[in-house]
Every structure is written in C-alpha cells, then in structure tokens.
Amino acid sequence: MIENKTPKECLEKLLPVRDALDVFQGKWKIQIISVLIYYENCSFKQLKEAVKGITPKMLSKELKDLEVNLLVDRIVENTRPVSISYEITEYGKSCTPVIKALYNWGDTHRKTIIEEIEKKK
C-alpha cells in the first residue's frame, strides 16, 4: 500500500535503478556489451560490424564510457601496427543476467505484438 511507504524510501529504491540506467543508457551500450559477452574479445572493426548502424565516433565514445564503468577493458597489443581489442571484464560479465532477461522479455514481447497484429487481420 502506498500509505505505508515514504517518498524517501521510494527514492532509495529508485537510485540503483537510475545508476543502472545511466550505465546502459542509449541505444548502443547494451548491444556492445552483448557482443562482448558473446565473443569476449573483439577488435574495434569487429565491434563496428557486429553493432549495425553505429558510427566509429559513437563506438569510440561508448567504449570509453564502458571502460570508465569497469565493464570493458581496452587491450593494446605491442605489434606493428599496434592492434587494439576490447574485452568484457569479469565485472562486465555480471551484466549477463540483465542482458538475458532483456533478451527473453524482448523475444516474448515481439511474439506477443506479432500475434496481436495477426489476430486483427
């Protein structure tokens, strides 16, 4: 019941959700995380190809944000020319249940919408 709960308690419950949304915000981060969870390690070019529609500038920005949030590591290999790859961190792998839950919900949602459209035909 709403009468038994204070606005402060509600805010305290929302703060972790807001934090998570800040990390996952935008249309690209979840896709990048998903690709890196699946492959574990990718070059910039491989990520660009896997995340359809993202520009190199946006990919670079999103990867930096994910690094700051400890979800992705940037690996610089001492080769000629220098090769750079990105991998999901152990902490980043903790996003796996969230990604799976989003996938499952999205899959069910898509099927539900398609079924409703088919019923109306």
DRENTORKOL-3810 file (N, C-alpha, C; in nm, 4 decimals):
REM DRENTORKOL-3810
@n.u->0.0841; n.v->-0.1189; n.w->0.0000; ca.u->0.0000; ca.v->0.0000; ca.w->0.0000; c.u->0.0877; c.v->0.1240; c.w->0.0000
@n.u->0.0476; n.v->0.2232; n.w->-0.0710; ca.u->0.1259; ca.v->0.3453; ca.w->-0.0858; c.u->0.1317; c.v->0.4260; c.w->0.0444
@n.u->0.0287; n.v->0.4151; n.w->0.1299; ca.u->0.0271; ca.v->0.4927; ca.w->0.2538; c.u->0.1410; c.v->0.4541; c.w->0.3475
@n.u->0.1878; n.v->0.3307; n.w->0.3405; ca.u->0.2906; ca.v->0.2812; ca.w->0.4317; c.u->0.4328; c.v->0.3117; c.w->0.3839
@n.u->0.4454; n.v->0.3697; n.w->0.2673; ca.u->0.5785; ca.v->0.3927; ca.w->0.2105; c.u->0.6032; c.v->0.5424; c.w->0.1948
@n.u->0.7235; n.v->0.5831; n.w->0.2337; ca.u->0.7570; ca.v->0.7252; ca.w->0.2265; c.u->0.8248; c.v->0.7564; c.w->0.0940
@n.u->0.8196; n.v->0.8826; n.w->0.0502; ca.u->0.8922; ca.v->0.9219; ca.w->-0.0708; c.u->1.0420; c.v->0.8927; c.w->-0.0602
@n.u->1.0976; n.v->0.9080; n.w->0.0610; ca.u->1.2408; ca.v->0.8808; ca.w->0.0803; c.u->1.2716; c.v->0.7344; c.w->0.0510
@n.u->1.1871; n.v->0.6440; n.w->0.0991; ca.u->1.2064; ca.v->0.5003; ca.w->0.0733; c.u->1.1968; c.v->0.4702; c.w->-0.0758
@n.u->1.1035; n.v->0.5342; n.w->-0.1410; ca.u->1.0874; ca.v->0.5157; ca.w->-0.2857; c.u->1.2127; c.v->0.5622; c.w->-0.3589
@n.u->1.2627; n.v->0.6787; n.w->-0.3217; ca.u->1.3827; ca.v->0.7317; ca.w->-0.3841; c.u->1.5016; c.v->0.6384; c.w->-0.3630
@n.u->1.5136; n.v->0.5849; n.w->-0.2417; ca.u->1.6222; ca.v->0.4916; ca.w->-0.2122; c.u->1.6143; c.v->0.3672; c.w->-0.3004
@n.u->1.4937; n.v->0.3223; n.w->-0.3304; ca.u->1.4744; ca.v->0.2059; ca.w->-0.4174; c.u->1.5027; c.v->0.2408; c.w->-0.5631
@n.u->1.4788; n.v->0.3662; n.w->-0.6009; ca.u->1.4998; ca.v->0.4079; ca.w->-0.7400; c.u->1.6458; c.v->0.4394; c.w->-0.7726
@n.u->1.7249; n.v->0.4767; n.w->-0.6731; ca.u->1.8639; ca.v->0.5152; ca.w->-0.7001; c.u->1.9441; c.v->0.4065; c.w->-0.7720
@n.u->1.9388; n.v->0.2811; n.w->-0.7279; ca.u->2.0136; ca.v->0.1783; ca.w->-0.8016; c.u->1.9631; c.v->0.1595; c.w->-0.9446
@n.u->1.8326; n.v->0.1764; n.w->-0.9642; ca.u->1.7766; ca.v->0.1655; ca.w->-1.0999; c.u->1.8291; c.v->0.2796; c.w->-1.1859
@n.u->1.8321; n.v->0.3990; n.w->-1.1309; ca.u->1.8866; ca.v->0.5142; ca.w->-1.2035; c.u->2.0337; c.v->0.4925; c.w->-1.2376
@n.u->2.1096; n.v->0.4395; n.w->-1.1418; ca.u->2.2517; ca.v->0.4109; ca.w->-1.1672; c.u->2.2671; c.v->0.3131; c.w->-1.2832
@n.u->2.1868; n.v->0.2074; n.w->-1.2814; ca.u->2.1937; ca.v->0.1074; ca.w->-1.3890; c.u->2.1553; c.v->0.1698; c.w->-1.5225
@n.u->2.0502; n.v->0.2502; n.w->-1.5231; ca.u->2.0088; ca.v->0.3145; ca.w->-1.6480; c.u->2.1161; c.v->0.4101; c.w->-1.7003
@n.u->2.1874; n.v->0.4769; n.w->-1.6106; ca.u->2.2974; ca.v->0.5639; ca.w->-1.6530; c.u->2.4054; c.v->0.4835; c.w->-1.7250
@n.u->2.4360; n.v->0.3654; n.w->-1.6736; ca.u->2.5389; ca.v->0.2809; ca.w->-1.7353; c.u->2.4918; c.v->0.2284; c.w->-1.8709
@n.u->2.3651; n.v->0.1871; n.w->-1.8792; ca.u->2.3130; ca.v->0.1241; ca.w->-2.0006; c.u->2.2451; c.v->0.2215; c.w->-2.0970
@n.u->2.2476; n.v->0.3502; n.w->-2.0670; ca.u->2.1706; ca.v->0.4461; ca.w->-2.1460; c.u->2.2111; c.v->0.4484; c.w->-2.2931
@n.u->2.1150; n.v->0.4858; n.w->-2.3762; ca.u->2.1389; ca.v->0.4956; ca.w->-2.5196; c.u->2.1077; c.v->0.3655; c.w->-2.5909
@n.u->2.1147; n.v->0.3700; n.w->-2.7215; ca.u->2.0784; ca.v->0.2521; ca.w->-2.7994; c.u->2.1951; c.v->0.1595; c.w->-2.8277
@n.u->2.3168; n.v->0.1987; n.w->-2.7906; ca.u->2.4343; ca.v->0.1204; ca.w->-2.8311; c.u->2.4991; c.v->0.0383; c.w->-2.7207
@n.u->2.4969; n.v->0.0861; n.w->-2.5979; ca.u->2.5763; ca.v->0.0213; ca.w->-2.4918; c.u->2.5354; c.v->-0.1230; c.w->-2.4676
@n.u->2.4065; n.v->-0.1484; n.w->-2.4611; ca.u->2.3620; ca.v->-0.2854; ca.w->-2.4366; c.u->2.4027; c.v->-0.3756; c.w->-2.5529
@n.u->2.3968; n.v->-0.3225; n.w->-2.6738; ca.u->2.4386; ca.v->-0.4021; ca.w->-2.7890; c.u->2.5887; c.v->-0.4331; c.w->-2.7832
@n.u->2.6685; n.v->-0.3345; n.w->-2.7463; ca.u->2.8136; ca.v->-0.3543; ca.w->-2.7354; c.u->2.8446; c.v->-0.4559; c.w->-2.6261
@n.u->2.7821; n.v->-0.4402; n.w->-2.5115; ca.u->2.8028; ca.v->-0.5337; ca.w->-2.4012; c.u->2.7624; c.v->-0.6751; c.w->-2.4449
@n.u->2.6491; n.v->-0.6859; n.w->-2.5132; ca.u->2.6013; ca.v->-0.8169; ca.w->-2.5582; c.u->2.7016; c.v->-0.8837; c.w->-2.6512
@n.u->2.7553; n.v->-0.8087; n.w->-2.7448; ca.u->2.8541; ca.v->-0.8632; ca.w->-2.8385; c.u->2.9776; c.v->-0.9096; c.w->-2.7625
@n.u->3.0240; n.v->-0.8279; n.w->-2.6683; ca.u->3.1448; ca.v->-0.8646; ca.w->-2.5936; c.u->3.1197; c.v->-0.9810; c.w->-2.4966
@n.u->3.0009; n.v->-0.9927; n.w->-2.4438; ca.u->2.9692; ca.v->-1.1102; ca.w->-2.3621; c.u->2.9730; c.v->-1.2344; c.w->-2.4502
@n.u->2.9201; n.v->-1.2233; n.w->-2.5697; ca.u->2.9141; ca.v->-1.3381; ca.w->-2.6605; c.u->3.0532; c.v->-1.3790; c.w->-2.7103
@n.u->3.1311; n.v->-1.2808; n.w->-2.7581; ca.u->3.2625; ca.v->-1.3111; ca.w->-2.8159; c.u->3.3781; c.v->-1.2975; c.w->-2.7163
@n.u->3.3574; n.v->-1.2255; n.w->-2.6080; ca.u->3.4552; ca.v->-1.1953; ca.w->-2.5033; c.u->3.5634; c.v->-1.0968; c.w->-2.5462
@n.u->3.6104; n.v->-1.1037; n.w->-2.6695; ca.u->3.7184; ca.v->-1.0161; ca.w->-2.7162; c.u->3.6935; c.v->-0.9834; c.w->-2.8629
@n.u->3.6974; n.v->-0.8535; n.w->-2.8970; ca.u->3.6744; ca.v->-0.8105; ca.w->-3.0353; c.u->3.7632; c.v->-0.6920; c.w->-3.0679
@n.u->3.8011; n.v->-0.6828; n.w->-3.1927; ca.u->3.8680; ca.v->-0.5621; ca.w->-3.2396; c.u->3.7618; c.v->-0.4544; c.w->-3.2595
@n.u->3.8078; n.v->-0.3317; n.w->-3.2747; ca.u->3.7172; ca.v->-0.2195; ca.w->-3.2999; c.u->3.6355; c.v->-0.2480; c.w->-3.4261
@n.u->3.7035; n.v->-0.2959; n.w->-3.5298; ca.u->3.6377; ca.v->-0.3241; ca.w->-3.6583; c.u->3.5309; c.v->-0.4325; c.w->-3.6420
@n.u->3.5617; n.v->-0.5368; n.w->-3.5663; ca.u->3.4640; ca.v->-0.6431; ca.w->-3.5442; c.u->3.3423; c.v->-0.5908; c.w->-3.4685
@n.u->3.3665; n.v->-0.5055; n.w->-3.3698; ca.u->3.2546; ca.v->-0.4458; ca.w->-3.2961; c.u->3.1697; c.v->-0.3590; c.w->-3.3877
@n.u->3.2342; n.v->-0.2801; n.w->-3.4705; ca.u->3.1611; ca.v->-0.1928; ca.w->-3.5631; c.u->3.0725; c.v->-0.2745; c.w->-3.6563
@n.u->3.1252; n.v->-0.3881; n.w->-3.7041; ca.u->3.0469; ca.v->-0.4743; ca.w->-3.7935; c.u->2.9328; c.v->-0.5438; c.w->-3.7203
@n.u->2.9552; n.v->-0.5809; n.w->-3.5948; ca.u->2.8538; ca.v->-0.6532; ca.w->-3.5184; c.u->2.7401; c.v->-0.5627; c.w->-3.4706
@n.u->2.7721; n.v->-0.4380; n.w->-3.4394; ca.u->2.6715; ca.v->-0.3431; ca.w->-3.3906; c.u->2.6282; c.v->-0.2587; c.w->-3.5107
@n.u->2.5290; n.v->-0.3082; n.w->-3.5794; ca.u->2.4842; ca.v->-0.2464; ca.w->-3.7052; c.u->2.4372; c.v->-0.1027; c.w->-3.6855
@n.u->2.4910; n.v->-0.0130; n.w->-3.7691; ca.u->2.4455; ca.v->0.1254; ca.w->-3.7705; c.u->2.5244; c.v->0.2214; c.w->-3.6834
@n.u->2.6137; n.v->0.1708; n.w->-3.5997; ca.u->2.6898; ca.v->0.2601; ca.w->-3.5127; c.u->2.8046; c.v->0.3233; c.w->-3.5916
@n.u->2.8299; n.v->0.4511; n.w->-3.5661; ca.u->2.9414; ca.v->0.5189; ca.w->-3.6322; c.u->3.0694; c.v->0.4931; c.w->-3.5534
@n.u->3.1847; n.v->0.5036; n.w->-3.6172; ca.u->3.3106; ca.v->0.4855; ca.w->-3.5439; c.u->3.3240; c.v->0.5821; c.w->-3.4260
@n.u->3.2821; n.v->0.7067; n.w->-3.4458; ca.u->3.2912; ca.v->0.8070; ca.w->-3.3392; c.u->3.2050; c.v->0.7663; c.w->-3.2194
@n.u->3.0833; n.v->0.7213; n.w->-3.2458; ca.u->2.9928; ca.v->0.6805; ca.w->-3.1382; c.u->3.0440; c.v->0.5533; c.w->-3.0705
@n.u->3.0960; n.v->0.4596; n.w->-3.1472; ca.u->3.1509; ca.v->0.3363; ca.w->-3.0888; c.u->3.2661; c.v->0.3697; c.w->-2.9949
@n.u->3.3530; n.v->0.4586; n.w->-3.0385; ca.u->3.4661; ca.v->0.5000; ca.w->-2.9563; c.u->3.4185; c.v->0.5640; c.w->-2.8259
@n.u->3.3196; n.v->0.6511; n.w->-2.8347; ca.u->3.2648; ca.v->0.7183; ca.w->-2.7159; c.u->3.2021; c.v->0.6171; c.w->-2.6206
@n.u->3.1220; n.v->0.5270; n.w->-2.6754; ca.u->3.0537; ca.v->0.4290; ca.w->-2.5909; c.u->3.1532; c.v->0.3337; c.w->-2.5249
@n.u->3.2567; n.v->0.2934; n.w->-2.5966; ca.u->3.3590; ca.v->0.2065; ca.w->-2.5388; c.u->3.4312; c.v->0.2764; c.w->-2.4233
@n.u->3.4600; n.v->0.4053; n.w->-2.4397; ca.u->3.5236; ca.v->0.4810; ca.w->-2.3311; c.u->3.4333; c.v->0.4858; c.w->-2.2085
@n.u->3.3030; n.v->0.5090; n.w->-2.2299; ca.u->3.2085; ca.v->0.5109; ca.w->-2.1179; c.u->3.2039; c.v->0.3751; c.w->-2.0485
@n.u->3.2049; n.v->0.2680; n.w->-2.1260; ca.u->3.2009; ca.v->0.1337; ca.w->-2.0678; c.u->3.3298; c.v->0.1018; c.w->-1.9935
@n.u->3.4427; n.v->0.1555; n.w->-2.0417; ca.u->3.5702; ca.v->0.1395; ca.w->-1.9698; c.u->3.5641; c.v->0.2101; c.w->-1.8342
@n.u->3.5127; n.v->0.3330; n.w->-1.8336; ca.u->3.5022; ca.v->0.4110; ca.w->-1.7098; c.u->3.4163; c.v->0.3363; c.w->-1.6075
@n.u->3.3149; n.v->0.2667; n.w->-1.6562; ca.u->3.2255; ca.v->0.1917; ca.w->-1.5678; c.u->3.2741; c.v->0.0492; c.w->-1.5412
@n.u->3.3987; n.v->0.0207; n.w->-1.5806; ca.u->3.4669; ca.v->-0.1058; ca.w->-1.5494; c.u->3.4047; c.v->-0.2290; c.w->-1.6155
@n.u->3.3289; n.v->-0.2083; n.w->-1.7237; ca.u->3.2645; ca.v->-0.3205; ca.w->-1.7912; c.u->3.3485; c.v->-0.3748; c.w->-1.9061
@n.u->3.4360; n.v->-0.2906; n.w->-1.9604; ca.u->3.5159; ca.v->-0.3262; ca.w->-2.0775; c.u->3.6607; c.v->-0.2869; c.w->-2.0531
@n.u->3.7511; n.v->-0.3720; n.w->-2.0992; ca.u->3.8936; ca.v->-0.3397; ca.w->-2.0984; c.u->3.9405; c.v->-0.3154; c.w->-2.2407
@n.u->4.0267; n.v->-0.2171; n.w->-2.2553; ca.u->4.0912; ca.v->-0.1872; ca.w->-2.3842; c.u->4.2286; c.v->-0.2534; c.w->-2.3788
@n.u->4.2548; n.v->-0.3418; n.w->-2.4729; ca.u->4.3794; ca.v->-0.4172; ca.w->-2.4755; c.u->4.4644; c.v->-0.3667; c.w->-2.5916
@n.u->4.5825; n.v->-0.3151; n.w->-2.5599; ca.u->4.6749; ca.v->-0.2671; ca.w->-2.6624; c.u->4.7855; c.v->-0.3708; c.w->-2.6768
@n.u->4.7970; n.v->-0.4262; n.w->-2.7964; ca.u->4.8989; ca.v->-0.5276; ca.w->-2.8219; c.u->5.0177; c.v->-0.4628; c.w->-2.8921
@n.u->5.1351; n.v->-0.4940; n.w->-2.8451; ca.u->5.2580; ca.v->-0.4350; ca.w->-2.8974; c.u->5.2997; c.v->-0.5042; c.w->-3.0275
@n.u->5.2223; n.v->-0.4773; n.w->-3.1315; ca.u->5.2513; ca.v->-0.5325; ca.w->-3.2644; c.u->5.2740; c.v->-0.4160; c.w->-3.3592
@n.u->5.3156; n.v->-0.4470; n.w->-3.4781; ca.u->5.3299; ca.v->-0.3436; ca.w->-3.5810; c.u->5.2368; c.v->-0.3756; c.w->-3.6956
@n.u->5.1394; n.v->-0.2959; n.w->-3.7257; ca.u->5.0952; ca.v->-0.1804; ca.w->-3.6465; c.u->5.0322; c.v->-0.2262; c.w->-3.5151
@n.u->5.0205; n.v->-0.1329; n.w->-3.4227; ca.u->4.9616; ca.v->-0.1624; ca.w->-3.2924; c.u->4.8185; c.v->-0.2122; c.w->-3.3128
@n.u->4.7834; n.v->-0.3210; n.w->-3.2454; ca.u->4.6451; ca.v->-0.3681; ca.w->-3.2530; c.u->4.5767; c.v->-0.3461; c.w->-3.1190
@n.u->4.4533; n.v->-0.3054; n.w->-3.1293; ca.u->4.3731; ca.v->-0.2764; ca.w->-3.0104; c.u->4.2484; c.v->-0.3629; c.w->-3.0160
@n.u->4.2190; n.v->-0.4242; n.w->-2.9034; ca.u->4.0957; ca.v->-0.5016; ca.w->-2.8944; c.u->4.0256; c.v->-0.4644; c.w->-2.7643
@n.u->3.9035; n.v->-0.5086; n.w->-2.7532; ca.u->3.8219; ca.v->-0.4803; ca.w->-2.6359; c.u->3.7679; c.v->-0.6119; c.w->-2.5837
@n.u->3.7669; n.v->-0.6240; n.w->-2.4515; ca.u->3.7107; ca.v->-0.7451; ca.w->-2.3940; c.u->3.6246; c.v->-0.7106; c.w->-2.2746
@n.u->3.5289; n.v->-0.7971; n.w->-2.2516; ca.u->3.4410; ca.v->-0.7803; ca.w->-2.1374; c.u->3.5205; c.v->-0.8144; c.w->-2.0111
@n.u->3.5043; n.v->-0.7351; n.w->-1.9080; ca.u->3.5732; ca.v->-0.7624; ca.w->-1.7818; c.u->3.4935; c.v->-0.8668; c.w->-1.7025
@n.u->3.5546; n.v->-0.9181; n.w->-1.5976; ca.u->3.4809; ca.v->-1.0093; ca.w->-1.5091; c.u->3.3587; c.v->-0.9374; c.w->-1.4522
@n.u->3.3786; n.v->-0.8114; n.w->-1.4133; ca.u->3.2660; ca.v->-0.7326; ca.w->-1.3633; c.u->3.1612; c.v->-0.7135; c.w->-1.4731
@n.u->3.2072; n.v->-0.6901; n.w->-1.5955; ca.u->3.1158; ca.v->-0.6749; ca.w->-1.7084; c.u->3.0309; c.v->-0.7986; c.w->-1.7316
@n.u->3.0890; n.v->-0.9145; n.w->-1.7047; ca.u->3.0148; ca.v->-1.0398; ca.w->-1.7208; c.u->2.8970; c.v->-1.0476; c.w->-1.6233
@n.u->2.9015; n.v->-0.9674; n.w->-1.5168; ca.u->2.7894; ca.v->-0.9662; ca.w->-1.4219; c.u->2.6628; c.v->-0.9083; c.w->-1.4862
@n.u->2.6760; n.v->-0.8456; n.w->-1.6034; ca.u->2.5606; ca.v->-0.7938; ca.w->-1.6773; c.u->2.4855; c.v->-0.9052; c.w->-1.7509
@n.u->2.5452; n.v->-1.0230; n.w->-1.7594; ca.u->2.4860; ca.v->-1.1321; ca.w->-1.8375; c.u->2.3409; c.v->-1.1606; c.w->-1.7994
@n.u->2.3059; n.v->-1.1735; n.w->-1.6708; ca.u->2.1647; ca.v->-1.1992; ca.w->-1.6386; c.u->2.0717; c.v->-1.0861; c.w->-1.6832
@n.u->2.1203; n.v->-0.9630; n.w->-1.6775; ca.u->2.0399; ca.v->-0.8484; ca.w->-1.7217; c.u->2.0160; c.v->-0.8579; c.w->-1.8721
@n.u->2.1221; n.v->-0.8871; n.w->-1.9468; ca.u->2.1114; ca.v->-0.8989; ca.w->-2.0930; c.u->2.0187; c.v->-1.0145; c.w->-2.1292
@n.u->2.0326; n.v->-1.1278; n.w->-2.0612; ca.u->1.9458; ca.v->-1.2432; ca.w->-2.0879; c.u->1.8003; c.v->-1.2106; c.w->-2.0570
@n.u->1.7777; n.v->-1.1394; n.w->-1.9471; ca.u->1.6401; ca.v->-1.1011; ca.w->-1.9109; c.u->1.5815; c.v->-1.0075; c.w->-2.0169
@n.u->1.6605; n.v->-0.9122; n.w->-2.0637; ca.u->1.6135; ca.v->-0.8227; ca.w->-2.1705; c.u->1.5839; c.v->-0.8999; c.w->-2.2981
@n.u->1.6722; n.v->-0.9941; n.w->-2.3307; ca.u->1.6509; ca.v->-1.0775; ca.w->-2.4498; c.u->1.5202; c.v->-1.1554; c.w->-2.4367
@n.u->1.5020; n.v->-1.2226; n.w->-2.3234; ca.u->1.3820; ca.v->-1.3044; ca.w->-2.3039; c.u->1.2555; c.v->-1.2204; c.w->-2.3090
@n.u->1.2590; n.v->-1.1049; n.w->-2.2411; ca.u->1.1415; ca.v->-1.0185; ca.w->-2.2429; c.u->1.1157; c.v->-0.9665; c.w->-2.3846
@n.u->1.2220; n.v->-0.9229; n.w->-2.4521; ca.u->1.2075; ca.v->-0.8712; ca.w->-2.5879; c.u->1.1547; c.v->-0.9757; c.w->-2.6845
@n.u->1.2013; n.v->-1.0983; n.w->-2.6707; ca.u->1.1553; ca.v->-1.2075; ca.w->-2.7561; c.u->1.0060; c.v->-1.2330; c.w->-2.7336
@n.u->0.9656; n.v->-1.2389; n.w->-2.6072; ca.u->0.8244; ca.v->-1.2595; ca.w->-2.5740; c.u->0.7401; c.v->-1.1418; c.w->-2.6222
@n.u->0.7896; n.v->-1.0215; n.w->-2.6015; ca.u->0.7168; ca.v->-0.9013; ca.w->-2.6442; c.u->0.6965; c.v->-0.9011; c.w->-2.7956
@n.u->0.8025; n.v->-0.9302; n.w->-2.8692; ca.u->0.7937; ca.v->-0.9330; ca.w->-3.0153; c.u->0.6879; c.v->-1.0337; c.w->-3.0607
@n.u->0.6912; n.v->-1.1534; n.w->-3.0035; ca.u->0.5931; ca.v->-1.2572; ca.w->-3.0406; c.u->0.4514; c.v->-1.2141; c.w->-3.0052
@n.u->0.4342; n.v->-1.1506; n.w->-2.8888; ca.u->0.3022; ca.v->-1.1045; ca.w->-2.8460; c.u->0.2480; c.v->-0.9997; c.w->-2.9425
@n.u->0.3304; n.v->-0.9049; n.w->-2.9804; ca.u->0.2867; ca.v->-0.7996; ca.w->-3.0736; c.u->0.2506; c.v->-0.8594; c.w->-3.2087
@n.u->0.3341; n.v->-0.9501; n.w->-3.2579; ca.u->0.3071; ca.v->-1.0141; ca.w->-3.3880; c.u->0.1763; c.v->-1.0919; c.w->-3.3822
@n.u->0.1530; n.v->-1.1649; n.w->-3.2726; ca.u->0.0277; ca.v->-1.2401; ca.w->-3.2570; c.u->-0.0938; c.v->-1.1472; c.w->-3.2584
@n.u->-0.0822; n.v->-1.0335; n.w->-3.1884; ca.u->-0.1926; ca.v->-0.9374; ca.w->-3.1843; c.u->-0.2200; c.v->-0.8784; c.w->-3.3222
@n.u->-0.1142; n.v->-0.8494; n.w->-3.3950; ca.u->-0.1311; ca.v->-0.7954; ca.w->-3.5311; c.u->-0.1986; c.v->-0.8986; c.w->-3.6196
@n.u->-0.1561; n.v->-1.0249; n.w->-3.6071; ca.u->-0.2145; ca.v->-1.1326; ca.w->-3.6873; c.u->-0.3623; c.v->-1.1517; c.w->-3.6547
@n.u->-0.4021; n.v->-1.1395; n.w->-3.5290; ca.u->-0.5414; ca.v->-1.1548; ca.w->-3.4877; c.u->-0.6296; c.v->-1.0486; c.w->-3.5520
@n.u->-0.5750; n.v->-0.9294; n.w->-3.5701; ca.u->-0.6535; ca.v->-0.8165; ca.w->-3.6229; c.u->-0.6658; c.v->-0.8188; c.w->-3.7742
@n.u->-0.5946; n.v->-0.9081; n.w->-3.8396; ca.u->-0.6019; ca.v->-0.9149; ca.w->-3.9874; c.u->-0.7268; c.v->-0.9856; c.w->-4.0325
END
